[in-house]
Amino acid sequence: MFSRMLRLSGALIGVALFAQSAAAVPITPGPVPVGGPTAVLVAGNVYTDSPTFLANATIENQYNFLSSGLVTITTGIALNSNPPAQGPFGIKDLTIQWFNSANTLLGTLNVTNGSGVVTNPSDFLSLNLPASALLYHIIVSGKALGSGGNYTLNVFVPGDQEGQLPLPPALLLFGSALIGLTALGRRKRQGAKI
């Protein structure tokens, strides 16, 4: 009985760990106002893109998303260089803007200034989206410097926020409680004092 419970709890923990693993999903931008293909936002996933631009290129990329009742979206962007220390490679006036399907601005993140210097390296944009199925899009805009530039966009969708205890530890606690109650019941039946 005990070994069967142990095998069952091990199998449940393995399934839970597999289900909890986050996926990195590549996203494809398109030109404004059409954008690229629509990515469906799934809890626990990170949507990422890392394009490189030629010298003095104007950047205006649109990423489309479909939300299916998610609550919080965190958007961050990273640059592989921070001019002027790295020379003329980077992006100036780099900005991220989130819009809903009615083109209402939901939030803005200004990443670099007119010289291409990162304004605040630890900045990110966090949005609370309504719990309904809606289309959203991000517009990333700026201008590459004299030697070109690139960025890495990350859109993170957290997992289920209602349960504060992650699933694998909860299963371990449940399993140990079940084993303890089984041992307690066995002692009680054998007449031992508790």
C-alpha positions in Angstrom: 0.0 0.0 0.0 2.8 2.4 1.0 4.9 1.7 -2.1 1.8 2.2 -4.3 1.1 5.6 -2.8 4.7 6.6 -3.2 4.7 5.6 -6.9 1.5 7.5 -7.4 2.7 10.6 -5.7 6.0 10.4 -7.7 4.0 10.2 -11.0 1.8 13.1 -10.0 4.9 15.2 -9.2 6.5 14.3 -12.5 3.4 15.4 -14.4 3.1 18.6 -12.4 6.7 19.5 -13.1 6.2 18.9 -16.8 3.0 21.1 -16.8 4.7 23.9 -14.9 7.7 24.4 -17.3 7.6 27.7 -19.1 8.1 27.8 -22.9 10.0 30.4 -24.8 7.9 31.3 -27.8 9.4 33.2 -30.7 7.2 36.0 -32.1 7.3 37.6 -35.5 6.8 41.3 -36.0 5.3 43.0 -39.0 5.0 46.5 -40.3 2.6 49.0 -38.6 -0.5 48.9 -38.8 -0.9 45.3 -39.8 1.8 43.6 -37.8 2.9 40.0 -37.9 1.0 36.8 -37.0 -1.1 36.8 -33.8 0.4 34.9 -30.9 -2.0 33.6 -28.3 -0.8 34.5 -24.8 -0.6 31.4 -22.6 0.2 31.6 -18.8 3.8 30.7 -18.0 5.2 31.5 -21.5 7.8 34.1 -22.5 7.3 35.5 -26.0 10.6 36.8 -27.5 12.1 38.4 -30.5 15.6 39.7 -31.2 15.9 41.6 -34.5 19.0 43.4 -35.8 18.9 46.6 -37.9 21.1 48.2 -40.4 22.7 51.6 -39.9 20.2 54.5 -39.5 17.2 52.2 -40.1 13.9 53.4 -38.8 12.3 50.9 -36.5 8.6 50.4 -36.3 7.7 46.8 -35.5 4.2 45.6 -34.5 3.6 42.4 -32.5 0.1 41.1 -32.3 -1.3 39.1 -29.3 -4.6 37.5 -28.3 -5.4 37.4 -24.6 -7.7 34.7 -23.3 -8.6 36.1 -19.9 -5.1 36.6 -18.5 -4.5 39.1 -15.8 -0.9 40.5 -15.8 1.5 40.9 -18.6 5.1 42.0 -18.1 7.1 43.5 -21.0 10.8 44.1 -21.0 13.4 45.0 -23.6 17.1 44.5 -23.5 19.8 46.1 -25.7 23.1 44.3 -26.5 24.9 47.6 -26.2 24.6 51.0 -24.5 26.0 53.8 -26.5 28.1 55.9 -26.5 30.5 53.6 -24.5 30.1 50.8 -27.1 30.4 53.1 -30.1 27.7 53.9 -32.7 25.9 50.5 -32.4 22.5 50.8 -30.7 19.0 52.3 -31.0 18.0 55.8 -30.1 14.5 56.8 -29.0 13.6 53.2 -28.4 10.0 52.9 -27.2 7.5 50.1 -26.5 3.8 50.9 -26.6 0.9 48.5 -25.8 -2.5 49.1 -27.5 -5.8 47.3 -27.4 -7.9 46.5 -30.5 -9.5 49.9 -30.4 -6.0 51.5 -30.6 -6.2 52.9 -27.1 -2.8 53.3 -25.6 -2.5 51.0 -22.5 1.1 51.8 -21.5 4.5 53.1 -22.7 8.1 52.2 -21.9 10.8 54.6 -23.0 14.0 52.6 -23.2 16.6 54.9 -24.7 17.0 58.6 -25.2 17.9 60.6 -28.3 21.6 59.5 -28.0 20.8 55.8 -27.7 21.6 55.7 -23.9 19.4 53.5 -21.8 17.3 55.7 -19.5 16.7 53.2 -16.8 18.2 49.7 -17.2 15.8 48.1 -14.7 12.6 49.5 -16.2 9.9 47.2 -17.4 6.2 47.6 -18.3 3.6 45.6 -16.4 -0.1 45.7 -17.5 -3.2 44.3 -16.0 -5.4 43.1 -18.9 -9.1 42.6 -18.5 -10.3 39.0 -18.0 -11.7 38.6 -21.5 -10.6 37.5 -24.9 -9.2 40.6 -26.6 -6.6 41.5 -29.3 -3.6 43.6 -28.3 -0.5 44.8 -30.1 2.9 46.2 -29.2 4.6 48.7 -31.3 8.4 49.0 -30.8 9.8 52.1 -32.4 13.1 53.9 -32.6 16.1 54.6 -35.0 19.3 52.5 -35.3 22.5 54.4 -34.8 25.3 54.8 -37.4 26.5 51.2 -37.1 23.1 49.6 -36.7 21.5 48.2 -33.6 19.4 45.5 -32.1 17.0 44.7 -29.2 15.6 41.7 -27.4 11.9 42.0 -26.6 10.5 39.7 -23.9 6.8 39.5 -23.1 6.3 37.4 -20.0 2.9 36.0 -19.0 3.0 34.8 -15.4 1.4 31.5 -14.4 -1.7 31.1 -12.3 -1.5 33.7 -9.5 -4.4 32.5 -7.5 -2.5 29.7 -5.7 0.4 31.0 -3.8 1.9 27.6 -3.2 3.4 26.0 -6.4 2.0 22.7 -7.4 5.0 20.3 -6.8 5.5 21.5 -3.2 1.8 21.2 -2.6 1.8 17.6 -3.8 4.7 16.8 -1.5 2.9 18.3 1.4 -0.3 16.4 0.5 1.6 13.2 0.1 3.4 13.5 3.4 0.2 14.4 5.2 -1.5 11.3 3.6 1.3 9.1 4.7 1.2 10.5 8.2 -2.5 10.0 8.5 -2.2 6.5 7.2 0.5 5.7 9.9 -1.6 7.4 12.6 -4.7 5.3 11.6 -2.6 2.1 11.6 -1.3 2.8 15.1 -4.8 3.6 16.3 -6.1 0.3 15.0 -3.2 -1.6 16.6 -4.1 -0.1 20.0 -1.0 2.1 20.4 -1.3 5.3 22.4 -1.2 8.4 20.3 
